[in-house]
Structure formats: structure tokens, C-alpha cells
Amino acid sequence: MSTNRANCIALITTGLFAATLLPSSLANMRETSRRIQCADNLRKITLGIDHYVSAGEYYPPAITRIPRNHGWLASVLPFVERADIYEKYDFSAHWCDPVNAAAIETRVSMFECPSAN
């Protein structure tokens, strides 16, 4: 009988110990998953830039001022499989012009840090 009681106490102690470690373990697993997602996003962006270079033989400009202000992200969109947004974007208008509202309000999760949410 005392062996069963000792086994029960050991089992309960082990369960309580595991229960205290489980939340931090799950948090670590989530953060590891986010890091993997971030690395994958960076890989996709890098491949998109490589495809941009292959198509035009130069890197996208950090910012264009002629005809209007635009960042490199807009130029790379079709090369990261987001041609749908690129087609909505009007490069003849300023980036914050209302004509570009639909394009700039569209979230591209690839350009966001998964841990920032």
C-alpha cells in the first residue's frame, strides 16, 4: 500500500512540475515558430528581389522621387507573388494619394514581423 501511495505522490509531483513548465514551453514553441516564419518571409523577399534584378539587371531603388515618391516594396510586389496589389498601385500618383488607398491599405503579411502581433 505504501508503494502505491509513493507512486501516486511521485505522479502528482511530476504532473505539477510539468504543469508549471508547460506554459513557458508553449511560449518558446510559439516564438520559435514565429522566428521560422520571419526567416521564411525574408527568404521570399530576397528571392523576389533576385527576380526583380534578373528582370531588369539592377536592384530596386530605395525610393523614387520621379514621377512621385515610391518605396522599393511597391516595385517588388509582382516578384513576391502580389501582382494583384501592384496592378492597383498607380505609380504616376504619390504613394499616399487616394487613388492608391486600396493598394496601400492591403496587408502583405510577408512584409510584417510575425512577433509584432
Sequence and secondary structure as in RCSB ss.txt:
>XXXX:A:sequence
MSTNRANCIALITTGLFAATLLPSSLANMRETSRRIQCADNLRKITLGIDHYVSAGEYYPPAITRIPRNHGWLAS
VLPFVERADIYEKYDFSAHWCDPVNAAAIETRVSMFECPSAN
>XXXX:A:secstr
 HHHHHHHHHHHHHHHHHHHHHHHHHHHHHHHHHHHHHHHHHHHHHHHHHHHHHHHSS   SEE SSS EEHHHH
HGGGGT HHHHHH  TTS TTSGGGHHHHTS  GGGS GGG 
